[in-house]
């Protein structure tokens, strides 16, 4: 899961070396929170106009999580 998010984010940004992900331990409901960190200048590329790209990233991650039988949440920092 983390590798999928990393590959998606690195494909969107100008500085792929600045992309990092921190995953929290599953909470009481079993949800894993992924914190996506990108360079300040690439933040707009990851969020997109009106949040469309961020929403698409979250949709892809939730689809993969459903297939794997887990719950995920993606936060873009």
Secondary structure, DSSP 8 states (H G I E B T S, - for coil): -HHHHHHHHHHH-S-GGG-EEEE----TT-EEEEEEE--GGGHHHHH-GGGHHHHHHHHHHHHHHHHHT-EEEEEE-
